[in-house]
């Protein structure tokens, strides 16, 4: 995995949750720790966290604040690529604690096909779970500067590829649960179906 790094996006304001999502506990550890563990299972050790909250430093990983402020997840992707030391980087938001290493393995297998690739599970495209080559960093910056910040358009605008999981491996939709509200958090923390 010498050419693969990981970028964890933890810069959201978490307004619907009322606190920093990535630091909230799921079972016995913080949400972001589950993601870190899956990166390690996939053999990816070079990880950066993109956040304006210095509390993430307790995980003993580099923490970087947004270079271009208040530009949402794409701003975080740009910051992550700016600081990346590996040519390829897997991107994951901090509020997807059920993500599995096998999806990282698939992204690594497919990486040479396109410099931007994200996953799709059935009818839902996960625009912030994917693998990106550092060569597209300036293209992302240009999109941000154009004012187009919607994550659902960056794949189309930058010529990225969507990987349909149904064509590659077995998966559970629950692996991609994105926790945005206290209700969703309480369900997953009590082993209920979200």
C-alpha positions in Angstrom: 0.0 0.0 0.0 2.9 2.3 -0.6 0.9 4.5 -3.0 -2.3 4.7 -1.0 -3.3 7.1 1.8 -6.6 7.9 3.5 -8.5 11.1 4.1 -11.2 11.3 6.7 -13.5 14.3 6.3 -14.5 15.5 9.8 -15.0 19.2 9.0 -18.7 19.4 9.1 -20.5 21.7 11.5 -22.8 18.8 12.7 -25.6 21.3 13.2 -28.3 18.6 13.2 -26.4 16.5 15.7 -25.5 19.3 18.0 -21.9 18.1 18.5 -18.9 16.9 16.5 -20.2 13.6 15.0 -16.8 11.9 14.5 -16.0 12.1 18.2 -19.3 10.6 19.4 -19.1 7.1 20.7 -20.4 4.1 18.9 -20.2 1.0 21.1 -16.8 1.3 22.7 -15.0 4.0 20.7 -15.4 7.2 18.8 -17.1 7.1 15.4 -14.0 8.1 13.6 -12.0 5.3 15.3 -14.1 2.7 13.6 -13.1 4.2 10.2 -9.4 4.4 11.2 -9.6 0.7 12.2 -11.0 -0.3 8.8 -8.3 1.6 7.0 -5.7 -0.3 9.0 -7.4 -3.6 8.2 -7.1 -2.7 4.5 -3.4 -2.1 5.1 -3.6 1.7 4.8 -1.5 3.4 7.5 -1.0 6.9 6.1 -4.1 8.8 7.2 -5.0 12.4 7.5 -8.0 13.9 9.3 -9.5 17.1 7.9 -11.1 19.1 10.7 -11.2 22.5 12.3 -11.5 20.7 15.7 -8.1 20.1 17.4 -9.7 17.4 19.6 -9.0 14.9 16.7 -5.3 15.2 17.5 -5.9 12.6 20.3 -6.0 9.9 17.6 -2.3 10.6 16.8 -2.9 11.4 13.2 -2.2 14.6 11.3 -5.2 17.0 11.5 -5.5 19.7 8.9 -7.9 22.6 8.8 -9.6 23.7 5.6 -7.4 25.7 3.3 -10.4 27.3 1.6 -12.8 28.0 4.4 -16.6 27.2 4.4 -16.7 25.3 1.2 -18.2 22.1 2.5 -17.0 18.6 1.8 -15.3 19.5 -1.5 -13.2 22.0 0.4 -12.2 19.1 2.7 -11.3 16.9 -0.3 -9.1 19.7 -1.7 -7.4 20.2 1.7 -6.9 16.5 2.0 -5.3 16.2 -1.4 -3.1 19.3 -0.8 -1.6 17.6 2.3 -1.5 14.1 1.0 1.8 12.3 0.7 0.5 9.5 -1.4 -0.6 9.7 -5.0 -3.9 7.9 -4.4 -6.2 8.6 -1.5 -9.4 7.0 -0.2 -11.9 9.5 1.1 -14.4 8.7 3.7 -16.7 11.0 5.8 -16.4 10.7 9.6 -20.1 9.9 10.1 -20.1 6.5 8.3 -18.9 4.3 11.1 -20.1 1.0 9.6 -17.9 1.2 6.5 -15.8 -1.9 5.9 -12.2 -2.5 4.7 -13.5 -4.6 1.8 -14.8 -1.5 0.1 -11.4 0.1 0.4 -9.9 -3.1 -1.1 -12.2 -2.7 -4.1 -11.4 0.9 -4.6 -7.7 0.0 -4.6 -8.3 -2.7 -7.2 -10.1 -0.3 -9.5 -8.0 2.8 -8.9 -6.1 2.8 -12.3 -9.4 3.1 -14.3 -10.2 6.7 -13.5 -8.6 9.4 -11.2 -11.9 10.0 -9.4 -14.1 7.0 -8.4 -16.9 6.7 -5.9 -19.1 3.9 -4.7 -22.7 3.2 -5.4 -24.9 0.7 -3.4 -28.1 -0.1 -5.3 -29.8 3.2 -5.9 -27.6 5.4 -3.7 -24.3 6.9 -4.9 -21.9 7.7 -2.1 -20.2 10.8 -3.5 -17.8 11.1 -0.6 -16.7 7.5 -0.4 -14.2 6.9 -3.1 -10.6 7.1 -4.3 -9.0 10.1 -5.8 -5.6 10.7 -7.5 -3.7 13.8 -6.4 -3.5 15.0 -10.0 -7.1 16.2 -9.9 -6.4 18.6 -7.0 -6.4 21.7 -9.1 -9.5 20.6 -10.9 -11.3 20.4 -7.6 -10.0 23.8 -6.6 -11.3 25.2 -9.9 -14.8 23.8 -9.2 -14.8 25.2 -5.7 -13.8 28.6 -7.1 -16.6 28.5 -9.6 -19.0 28.3 -6.8 -20.2 24.7 -7.6 -20.0 23.0 -4.2 -22.6 20.3 -4.5 -21.0 16.9 -4.0 -23.5 15.2 -6.4 -22.1 17.2 -9.3 -18.4 16.8 -8.8 -18.2 13.4 -10.3 -20.0 14.5 -13.4 -18.2 17.8 -13.7 -14.7 16.3 -13.3 -15.3 13.2 -15.4 -15.3 10.7 -12.5 -16.5 7.2 -12.4 -19.2 5.5 -10.3 -18.5 2.0 -9.2 -21.6 -0.1 -8.8 -21.1 -2.4 -5.9 -23.6 -4.9 -7.2 -21.2 -5.7 -10.0 -18.3 -6.5 -7.7 -19.1 -7.8 -4.3 -21.8 -8.6 -1.7 -22.6 -5.6 0.5 -25.1 -4.4 3.1 -26.8 -1.0 2.8 -26.3 -0.6 6.5 -22.5 -0.4 5.9 -23.1 3.0 4.3 -25.3 4.5 7.0 -24.6 8.2 7.3 -25.4 9.5 10.7 -26.7 13.1 10.6 -29.3 13.3 13.4 -29.5 12.3 17.0 -32.3 9.8 16.1 -30.1 8.0 13.6 -27.3 8.0 16.0 -29.4 6.5 18.8 -30.7 3.8 16.5 -27.3 2.6 15.4 -25.9 2.8 18.9 -28.7 0.6 20.2 -28.3 -1.9 17.4 -31.5 -1.0 15.7 -32.0 -1.0 11.9 -31.6 2.6 10.6 
